[in-house]
Amino acid sequence: MAVVDRDGVVVAANEALGTLLGTEPAALCEQAAADLVDLGSDGRTWHAYREVLRGRRSRFRCTRRLKHPDGRSLWAEVTVSPVPDRPRVLLSVADISDRRELQARLRHLQMHDPVTRLPNRTLFFERLTAALETAAAEGPADPAEEPADEDARDRSYESYQSYGHGRTGRIGICYLDLDGFKAVNDTLGHRVGDRLLAAVAGRLTECADSYGYTRGGGHLVARLGGDEFAILVEDSTGTEQLADLAQSVLTALQEPFDLSGQRLSVSASIGVVERRAHGSSATCLMQAADTTLYWAKADGKARWTLFDPERNAHRMTRQALSSTLRPAVERGEFALEYQPLVDLADGSVRGVEALVRWHHPQFGSLAPNRFVGIAEEDGTIVELGRWVLRTACHQARQWQKDHPRDRPIFVSVNVAVRQVWDSDLVADVAGILSETGLAPHLLQLELTESAVMGSAGRPLQALQALSDMGVRIAIDDFGTGYSNLAYLSRLPVSVLKLDGSFVRGFQDEEHANPADELIVEALVQLAHRLGLTVTAECVETAGQATRLRRIGCDTGQGWLYSRPVPPDGIAALIGVAPSSVRAR
């Protein structure tokens, strides 16, 4: 301890303080107390100290790192408090080096993974957050974003100059996951798995240390948990640097690992994100890295993938659609449009295909290809498909009532294979036909070629039961899947719908490919020999329609006749002269 006057000069010091500072107590007298314990090194500490000296503050405490005359450093807790009834203050200095060392050891244990000895998730995020905060404090790294006022330009210039000394204002992350690591644990045990993780950590550290340095001395390699690792690159120089680092990691991990007699080979998938640090957040960066890692896995593993904003926007849109799909069915956000199926012989409308549209409050009107796949994945297709079927049958029956003197048209509804597996499709169809009063032969169900291929058990039984009921079964997009003709003789199919790719080959009449017409003609003849009718999709020109009619195709569907339209658009086509059904 020492007694200090109001001017900050030591009046008296005890022997313990002399010993702590490596000098005689008498030698401390007449010296500035602030210089002895480094109280003037920062503004806040100096101000608080001066406030106590002036009697405006009752107590002040801080921790300082002091230099002993013998060269070693020590940590000291400094307390300054007034002496009652005297114009003096009492300076107390306590050596807390042992406590600090213990705290440092405990923090190291808390912040490092015991298996690999790498920084853990907590330390990784702490370092990432600090890097982003530093970038935010220093302002934009892009010189193009130059402030308008002169003083700000000067400060920005000084900041920009600092980037010439290793500062770029950018940040990068390589987020990697070992492919098939679970199999190692399951077959060889967790002990071998831990050795493999430690060996992988060593190679990652070598790659990071040899592939460029940051102001911290090297890129931070961390184990985030399980078999997930991350490499943080502060002040990165661009995507090329991160791509090179990721490739070096893949190359390093391809070399087999020798672990106490076990020779193992592993690979990794890596998500790479590199961007300006200013304006980014740790959460957003890691979300982008996690998404990109998922892409690398989905694209085939053992590779690195760079974050793609456009692909991510598509994923976010898909996620938004997925989360609102089921409530949308309940809210009635879906509607049906219908496209005519026209008799190629006389041009009359024989039927319509029901096409569902989602009137999304945020994304507008969405075609089926935007959401049907999502509905199949999460099972919503069952509820949605049932609604489509009921609505289409009601509409077909309504047209029949509104035009009693005209030949009734059939309605064709697309059915996903999951509807057959996850619901009682036969019971649904029977109930809806009974409810609407629509005759079974006026309903056609369309399944894709790949969906009916290999049908057995429940799907085959359902199709057969529907056919026995009188419902027509059509194979959609025929010719694009397995094209195994053997199943045509054993499945209860009534109609083949030729994929539009065949018909598009008819568009260029001046340079027509004879093979296209030959293939379609052969398919039509085969279908007719089996008792099936054939519908051609994507008919857009009169020339296509003429050639299809000449080779015997039964019905056509496409923009030549009509785009998908609301129910009243179809009502206008019922009973009109066949030649009038054109280009609507």
C-alpha positions, 0 to 999 in steps of 0.5 A: 500500500501507499499513501498518495496526496491530492496531486497524485504523488506518493507520500509513503509506501509500505515494504510489501509494495516495494517488494512487489515493484522490485525496489525500496519503499523509500524510493517510491516516495515523491513519485507519481503513483499513476506511473508506478502502476500504469494508471495513465495508459488509457483515458477512462482509467486516468479520468476515474483515478483523477476523480478520486484524487479530487474527492468526486468519487469514493472508490476506483478499482482496475486491473493492470499488467505491470512489468517487474524490474527483473523482466517478468510480468505480473497482474495486479488489482489496483484500488484507490480510495480516499483516506477519511478526514485527510487530503490523502488517498490510499493506493492498494496493489494486490498481486493476482497473477496466480488467479489470472493464470488459473482463469486463463487455464480454465478459459483454455479448457472451456474454449478448446475441444479435448479430442483435437485440442482445437478451438471449440464452437464457443471460441470460434464464434467469439473470434468471428464476432470480434472480427466482424465488430472490428470491421464495423468499427473501421467502416466500409472497406470498399473505397468506392463507398467514400463518405461525402464530408471532408473529415470523414473522407480523411478518416476513411482514407486512414482506414483504407490505408490500414488495409495495405498492412494486411487489412482487407475488410473481408472475411471467409469461412470454410465449413467442412464435414467428414463424409461417412464418419459415422460409419467409422465410429459404428464399425471401429469404435469411438476410440479410433474415431477420436484418433481420426478426428485428431489426425484430421485436425492436424492436417487442417491446421497444417493447411491453414498455417501454410496457406496464408496468414492473417494478422493473428498469425494464421487462420483459425481452425476450430472443431464445431462439434461431431465431425464438423470443422471450420476455418476462419479467414480474417482479412481474406483477399477474395473467393479465389483465396478461399477456393484454393484453401478449400481445395488444399484441404480436400487434397490433404484429406485424400491421403490415407491416415495410419492410426495404430495399425488402422489405415483409413481414408476419408473425404470431406464436403466443404461449404465456402463463404467469402464476403465483405465483413462490414454489414455481415453478422455471425449468424448470417455467415454461418447460415450461408456456410451451413447451406453451402455445405449442404449443397456440397453434400447434395452435389455428390460429396468430396467437393467444395461448393461456393455460396451462390446468392441466387441458389440461396434465394431459390432455396429460401423461396422454396422454404417459404413455400414449404412452410405455408403450403399446408395452411394455404390449402386450408385458406383456399389459396388454390384455383384450377384452370383447364386446358382443352383436349381436342379431337384431331379428326374434327377439332371438337373439345373432348375433354380438359386437363385440370391444372392447379394454380397457387395464388400466393399472397407474396409470390403471386400466381404459381404454376404447379412446377413451383410447388407440387414437388414440395407438396409430394415431399411433405405429404401435403399432396394428399390433401391438395390432390383430394381438393383438386379432384373434388373441384375438377369433378364438380366443375365437369358436372356443372358444365354437363348441367349447363350444356345438357344437349351437348356431348359431355366432356371428360376432365383429366386430373394429375395424380402423384404416386404418393396419393396412392400410397398415403391415402385410399385413392379408390375410396376418395374417387368413389366418394367424390364421383358419388358426391358430384354425380359425375359418371366414372367414364368422364374422369381421367387420372394421369400418372407419370410414366416413372410413377407407374413403372414397376407398379405392384402391390397396392398401386397396381391394385388401386389402378385396377380397381379404378379402371374396373370402376370405369375411370380412365387411366392415362400415362403422362409424359410418355417416352421420357421415363423408362420407356419399358413397353412391357408394362403397357400390356399388364397395367389398366391403362386407357390413354398415352400422353406423348411428351411434348419433346416428340411434338416439338420436333414437328415445328420446323416443317422445312427441316423436319426430322423424319425420325421424329415422325417415324417414332411418333407413328410407331408409338401411335400404331402400338397404342392402337393395337393395344386398344389405347388412345393417344394424346399429343401434348404441346401442339402449337402450330397448325402444321403440327396438328396436321402431321399428328392427324395424318399419322393417326394421333387421337387428341391434341393439347396445346397453345394452338387450341387454348392456354389454360383458362378459368372454367368460363373459358372452357364453357365458351368452347363447349358446343361450338363448331369444331373448326372454331377451336383455334388459337384461344 
